[in-house]
Amino acid sequence: MIQEPSASRPWSARLDAYWRLMRFDKPIGIFLLLWPGLWALWIAGQGRPSPRVVFVIVMGTVLMRAAGCVINDYADRDFDPHVERTRLRPIAAREVSPKEALRLFVALCLTAFGLVLLMNPLTIALSVPGALLAASYPFMKRYTQLPQVYLGLAFGWAVPMAFAAETGGIPRIAWEIYAATILWALIYDTMYAMVDRDDDLRIGVKSTAILFGDWDRIILASLQVFMLLILHAVGRQAGLSGLYSLGLIVAAGFAAYQQWLIRNRVKSGCFRAFLNNHWFGAAVFLGIAIDYWIGP
């Protein structure tokens, strides 16, 4: 049982622990969560999304990613001390108590909800299932071998919210981008889970890295191709041209590089492949933004 950290600890040390608990020292998760929301915003706004909507979606993404990290570490507080990669996280290292973490989680969620109140009723309504997905995801690894799919459902929820905020509705193309985002989360979080596969097997945590086994690289490659095909179809429906296709080609190059990084399933290579997905998401976004900016 994790004990309460000493109340005598300096506030500077406690704030640093909160900062790390929210993973603001590791912004990769913010980008992975943010890129699909930006894809959706630029397509929904035909290259000119409302600055107010962009602000709310971006800030909401940052806050909910932080909240997700906090509740994840709360849920994994009994597992993290036994995993090499996570044993120094603030709750596992007893720098932050579980009660403090829950209070921080609630504060972050309420702040994000306050931002959403600036949007239309549909967007406000969508924020409720979004919060439930974010809060429940960390517990899925106990009950399903597909927690990475559930992560995609949670991480991708910014897509329908972006369309709702920008257009007042959720057209079919929004759900197609959402599907691509779910596949993308399944891909990069499986690469992430490949780093912890040995520890997860030992402590009984489920993941797609364990489920896929020796077929992991083949399955991931198939998912990468399928995701790129969906994004290609999205571009055609949105009327995007060759500049968007060029962005997808660059993204495909990053996907191929990720396959090379995980070729031997070395932990460092798998983690680098996970991090490289930031550039995949950026390439897709730049293709969308530049196509709208200088396209026909």
C-alpha positions as CSV (number, residue, x, y, z in Angstrom):
1,M,0.0,0.0,0.0
2,I,1.4,3.4,-1.0
3,Q,1.6,5.8,1.9
4,E,0.9,9.5,1.9
5,P,3.9,11.5,1.0
6,S,5.2,13.7,3.8
7,A,3.4,17.0,4.1
8,S,6.7,18.6,5.0
9,R,8.0,18.2,1.4
10,P,8.7,21.5,-0.2
11,W,6.0,22.8,-2.6
12,S,8.6,23.0,-5.4
13,A,9.3,19.3,-5.1
14,R,5.6,18.5,-5.0
15,L,4.8,20.6,-8.0
16,D,7.7,18.9,-9.9
17,A,6.1,15.5,-9.0
18,Y,2.7,16.7,-10.2
19,W,4.3,17.9,-13.4
20,R,5.9,14.5,-14.1
21,L,2.7,12.7,-13.0
22,M,0.9,14.7,-15.8
23,R,3.7,13.7,-18.2
24,F,4.4,17.3,-19.2
25,D,8.1,16.4,-19.1
26,K,7.3,13.9,-21.9
27,P,5.1,15.7,-24.5
28,I,5.0,12.8,-27.0
29,G,1.5,11.8,-25.8
30,I,0.2,15.3,-26.3
31,F,1.2,15.2,-30.0
32,L,-0.2,11.7,-30.5
33,L,-3.5,12.8,-29.1
34,L,-3.4,16.2,-30.8
35,W,-2.6,15.3,-34.4
36,P,-6.0,13.5,-35.2
37,G,-7.9,16.4,-33.7
38,L,-6.0,18.8,-35.9
39,W,-6.6,16.5,-39.0
40,A,-10.3,16.7,-38.2
41,L,-10.4,20.4,-37.5
42,W,-8.7,21.4,-40.7
43,I,-10.9,19.1,-42.8
44,A,-14.0,20.2,-41.0
45,G,-13.1,23.8,-41.5
46,Q,-11.9,23.3,-45.0
47,G,-8.5,24.7,-44.1
48,R,-9.8,27.6,-42.1
49,P,-11.1,26.3,-38.7
50,S,-12.3,28.8,-36.1
51,P,-9.5,30.1,-33.9
52,R,-11.7,29.7,-30.9
53,V,-12.5,26.1,-31.7
54,V,-8.8,25.4,-32.4
55,F,-7.9,26.9,-29.0
56,V,-10.6,24.8,-27.1
57,I,-9.6,21.5,-28.9
58,V,-5.9,22.0,-28.4
59,M,-6.2,23.1,-24.7
60,G,-8.8,20.4,-24.0
61,T,-6.4,17.8,-25.6
62,V,-3.5,18.9,-23.4
63,L,-5.6,18.8,-20.2
64,M,-7.3,15.5,-21.0
65,R,-4.0,13.9,-21.9
66,A,-2.6,15.0,-18.5
67,A,-5.8,13.7,-16.8
68,G,-5.4,10.4,-18.6
69,C,-1.8,10.0,-17.4
70,V,-2.8,10.8,-13.8
71,I,-5.6,8.2,-13.8
72,N,-3.4,5.7,-15.6
73,D,-0.8,5.9,-12.9
74,Y,-3.5,5.7,-10.2
75,A,-4.9,2.6,-11.8
76,D,-1.4,1.0,-12.2
77,R,-0.1,2.0,-8.8
78,D,0.3,-1.6,-7.7
79,F,1.9,-2.7,-11.1
80,D,4.3,0.2,-11.8
81,P,6.8,-0.5,-9.0
82,H,7.4,-3.9,-10.6
83,V,8.1,-2.7,-14.2
84,E,11.5,-1.4,-15.0
85,R,10.2,1.5,-17.2
86,T,7.6,2.7,-14.7
87,R,9.0,2.1,-11.3
88,L,10.1,5.7,-10.9
89,R,6.7,7.3,-11.7
90,P,5.6,9.7,-9.0
91,I,2.9,7.4,-7.4
92,A,5.1,4.3,-7.7
93,A,8.0,6.2,-6.1
94,R,5.7,7.5,-3.3
95,E,6.2,11.1,-4.3
96,V,2.5,11.6,-4.8
97,S,-0.3,9.8,-2.9
98,P,-3.2,8.1,-4.6
99,K,-5.6,10.6,-3.0
100,E,-3.6,13.5,-4.4
101,A,-3.6,11.9,-7.8
102,L,-7.4,11.6,-7.8
103,R,-7.8,15.2,-6.7
104,L,-5.5,16.3,-9.6
105,F,-7.5,14.1,-12.0
106,V,-10.8,15.7,-11.0
107,A,-9.3,19.3,-11.3
108,L,-8.0,18.6,-14.8
109,C,-11.3,17.2,-16.0
110,L,-13.3,20.1,-14.6
111,T,-10.9,22.6,-16.2
112,A,-11.3,20.8,-19.5
113,F,-15.1,20.7,-19.1
114,G,-15.1,24.5,-18.4
115,L,-13.4,25.0,-21.8
116,V,-15.9,22.8,-23.6
117,L,-18.8,24.9,-22.2
118,L,-17.6,27.6,-24.7
119,M,-18.8,25.3,-27.5
120,N,-22.2,24.2,-28.9
121,P,-24.5,21.8,-27.1
122,L,-23.5,18.8,-29.3
123,T,-19.8,19.3,-28.4
124,I,-20.7,19.6,-24.7
125,A,-22.7,16.4,-24.8
126,L,-19.8,14.5,-26.6
127,S,-17.4,15.6,-23.8
128,V,-19.2,13.2,-21.3
129,P,-18.4,9.9,-23.1
130,G,-15.0,11.3,-23.9
131,A,-14.3,11.8,-20.2
132,L,-15.6,8.3,-19.4
133,L,-13.4,6.7,-22.1
134,A,-10.3,8.5,-20.7
135,A,-11.1,7.5,-17.1
136,S,-11.9,3.9,-17.8
137,Y,-9.1,3.1,-20.3
138,P,-6.3,2.4,-17.7
139,F,-8.4,-0.4,-16.2
140,M,-9.0,-2.3,-19.5
141,K,-5.6,-4.0,-19.4
142,R,-7.0,-6.2,-16.6
143,Y,-10.0,-7.4,-18.5
144,T,-9.2,-7.5,-22.3
145,Q,-6.2,-8.4,-24.5
146,L,-7.1,-5.3,-26.6
147,P,-6.6,-2.4,-24.3
148,Q,-4.8,-0.6,-27.2
149,V,-8.1,-0.6,-29.2
150,Y,-9.8,1.0,-26.2
151,L,-7.0,3.6,-26.0
152,G,-7.8,4.4,-29.7
153,L,-11.4,4.9,-28.8
154,A,-10.4,7.4,-26.1
155,F,-7.6,9.1,-27.9
156,G,-9.6,9.5,-31.1
157,W,-12.6,11.1,-29.4
158,A,-11.3,14.5,-30.2
159,V,-12.2,13.8,-33.9
160,P,-16.0,13.7,-33.6
161,M,-15.7,16.5,-31.0
162,A,-13.7,18.7,-33.5
163,F,-16.3,18.2,-36.2
164,A,-19.2,18.9,-33.8
165,A,-17.5,22.1,-32.6
166,E,-16.6,23.3,-36.1
167,T,-19.7,22.3,-38.1
168,G,-22.4,21.4,-35.5
169,G,-22.6,17.8,-36.8
170,I,-20.7,14.6,-37.2
171,P,-20.6,13.6,-40.9
172,R,-19.5,10.2,-42.2
173,I,-16.0,11.4,-43.0
174,A,-15.5,12.2,-39.2
175,W,-16.2,8.6,-38.3
176,E,-13.7,7.5,-41.0
177,I,-11.0,9.7,-39.5
178,Y,-12.0,8.3,-36.1
179,A,-11.5,4.7,-37.4
180,A,-8.1,5.6,-38.8
181,T,-7.2,7.1,-35.4
182,I,-8.2,4.0,-33.6
183,L,-6.0,1.9,-35.9
184,W,-3.1,4.3,-35.4
185,A,-3.4,4.1,-31.6
186,L,-3.5,0.3,-31.9
187,I,-0.3,0.5,-34.0
188,Y,1.8,2.9,-31.9
189,D,0.6,1.6,-28.5
190,T,1.4,-2.0,-29.5
191,M,5.0,-0.8,-30.3
192,Y,5.0,0.8,-26.9
193,A,3.7,-2.4,-25.2
194,M,6.4,-4.4,-27.0
195,V,8.9,-2.6,-24.7
196,D,7.1,-4.0,-21.6
197,R,6.1,-7.4,-22.9
198,D,8.3,-9.4,-20.6
199,D,7.3,-7.4,-17.5
200,D,3.6,-7.6,-18.5
201,L,3.7,-11.3,-18.9
202,R,5.3,-11.7,-15.5
203,I,2.8,-9.5,-13.6
204,G,-0.3,-10.6,-15.6
205,V,-1.1,-7.4,-17.6
206,K,-2.8,-7.9,-21.0
207,S,-1.8,-6.2,-24.2
208,T,-1.9,-6.6,-28.0
209,A,1.9,-7.0,-27.9
210,I,1.3,-10.3,-26.0
211,L,-1.8,-11.2,-28.1
212,F,0.0,-10.8,-31.4
213,G,3.0,-12.7,-30.3
214,D,5.4,-13.6,-33.2
215,W,2.9,-12.2,-35.7
216,D,3.3,-8.7,-34.2
217,R,5.3,-7.1,-37.1
218,I,3.1,-8.6,-39.8
219,I,-0.1,-7.5,-38.1
220,L,1.3,-4.0,-37.4
221,A,2.4,-3.7,-41.1
222,S,-1.1,-4.7,-42.2
223,L,-2.7,-2.2,-39.9
224,Q,-0.4,0.5,-41.1
225,V,-1.4,-0.2,-44.7
226,F,-5.1,-0.3,-43.8
227,M,-4.8,3.0,-42.0
228,L,-3.1,4.7,-44.9
229,L,-5.8,3.4,-47.2
230,I,-8.5,4.9,-45.0
231,L,-6.7,8.3,-44.9
232,H,-6.4,8.2,-48.7
233,A,-10.1,7.7,-49.0
234,V,-10.7,10.5,-46.5
235,G,-8.6,12.8,-48.7
236,R,-10.6,12.0,-51.8
237,Q,-13.9,12.6,-50.0
238,A,-12.6,16.0,-48.7
239,G,-11.4,17.0,-52.2
240,L,-7.7,17.1,-51.2
241,S,-5.2,16.8,-54.0
242,G,-1.6,15.8,-54.7
243,L,-0.1,17.7,-51.9
244,Y,-2.1,15.7,-49.4
245,S,-1.1,12.5,-51.2
246,L,2.5,13.6,-50.8
247,G,2.0,13.9,-47.1
248,L,0.6,10.4,-47.0
249,I,3.7,9.2,-48.9
250,V,6.0,10.8,-46.4
251,A,3.9,9.2,-43.6
252,A,4.2,5.8,-45.3
253,G,7.9,6.3,-45.2
254,F,7.8,6.9,-41.5
255,A,5.7,3.7,-41.1
256,A,8.3,1.7,-43.1
257,Y,11.1,3.2,-40.9
258,Q,9.1,2.1,-37.8
259,Q,9.0,-1.5,-39.2
260,W,12.8,-1.4,-39.5
261,L,13.2,-0.1,-36.0
262,I,11.1,-3.1,-34.5
263,R,12.7,-5.7,-36.8
264,N,14.6,-7.4,-34.0
265,R,12.0,-6.5,-31.3
266,V,14.8,-4.8,-29.2
267,K,13.2,-2.6,-26.5
268,S,15.1,0.5,-27.5
269,G,14.1,0.1,-31.1
270,C,10.4,-0.5,-30.3
271,F,10.4,2.6,-28.1
272,R,12.0,4.7,-30.9
273,A,9.3,3.4,-33.3
274,F,6.6,4.5,-30.9
275,L,8.2,8.0,-30.6
276,N,8.5,8.2,-34.4
277,N,4.7,8.1,-34.8
278,H,4.8,11.8,-33.9
279,W,6.3,12.5,-37.3
280,F,3.8,10.2,-39.0
281,G,1.0,12.3,-37.5
282,A,2.8,15.6,-38.4
283,A,3.3,14.5,-42.0
284,V,-0.5,13.8,-42.4
285,F,-1.4,17.1,-40.9
286,L,1.1,19.1,-43.0
287,G,-0.3,17.4,-46.1
288,I,-3.8,18.5,-45.2
289,A,-2.8,22.0,-44.2
290,I,-0.6,22.7,-47.2
291,D,-3.1,21.3,-49.6
292,Y,-5.8,23.6,-48.3
293,W,-3.4,26.5,-48.2
294,I,-1.9,26.4,-51.8
295,G,-4.0,23.7,-53.4
296,P,-6.5,24.3,-56.3
